[in-house]
Amino acid sequence: MTYNPAFGVIAVLIGFVLFVLWWVFLYFFLSAVIRRGIDRSVLRDQTDELEEYHRNMLALESQKLDVMKFQVQQVQSEAQETRSFPPVQQRL
């Protein structure tokens, strides 16, 4: 059996094709991993912003409730003051 130089060329070409396929696979695999990591970080940022929004809304509603309680106390104290004075007698 003699050595055929075409086998060497074919072996080099197959090696090159496998090399290129390996790097293409790595490129798509790593880009998918990076993209997934970016998607997760964006989701995390959006979740943080949503939690902050809800905290702010809760604080605002709490402030509104405090103002309403204060107004009720004012109205009750005014009603108490008007009840403590005797009614004015009307002259006929």
N, C-alpha and C positions, 0 to 999 in steps of 0.2 A: 504494500500500500504506500502510495506516494503522497507527499504533502501537497495539497491544493491551496494556492494563495487566496482563492475566492472564499475559503472557509474563514480565513483570518479577517478578511474585509467584512464578511457577514457577521462574525462575532463582534467586531468593533461597532458595526451599525446597530446590532441588537443591544449592546452595552450602552450606546449613546441614547437609543430610544428608551431603554429602561431608566437611564439617568434623568432624561427629560420628564418622563412620566412620574418619577419619584418627586421631582421638584414641583411639578404641577399639582400633584396630590398634596404636598406640604403647603403650597401657596393657598389652595382652597381650604384646607383643614385649618391652617392658622388664621386665615382671614375670617372664617366662620367662628372660631374661638374668640377672636378679638371683637368681632361684631356682636357676638352674644354678650361679651363683657361690657361693651358700650351700651347695649340695650338694657342690661341690668343696671348700669350706673344711671342711665336716663330715668329708668323706672324708679330707682331709689330717690333721685332728685325730685321727681314728680310726687312721690309719696311723701317726702319730707315737706314739700311745699303745701300739699293738701292737709297734712297734719298741722302745719303752722296756721293755715287758713282757718281750720276748725278751732284751734286754740284761740285765735283772735276773735272769731265769731262768738265763742263761749264767753270770753272776757267782755265783749261788747254787750251781750245779752245780760250778763251779770251786772254790768254798770247800769243798764236800763232798769233792771229789777231793783237795784238800790235806789235809783232816782224815783221810781214809782212808790217804793216803801216810804221814802222821805216825804213825797207829796201826800200820801195817805196820812202820815203822822201830822203833817201841817193841817190838813183838812180836819182831822180829829181834834187837834188842839184848838183850832178856831171854833169848831162846833162846841167844844167844852166851854170855851170862854163865853160864847153867846148864850149857852144854857145857864151859866152861873149868874148872869144878870137877870133881874126880874123883868117881865114884859112891861112895855110902856102902856099905861092906861090911856085910853082914848077918851077925850071929853065929848060928851054929846050935847 
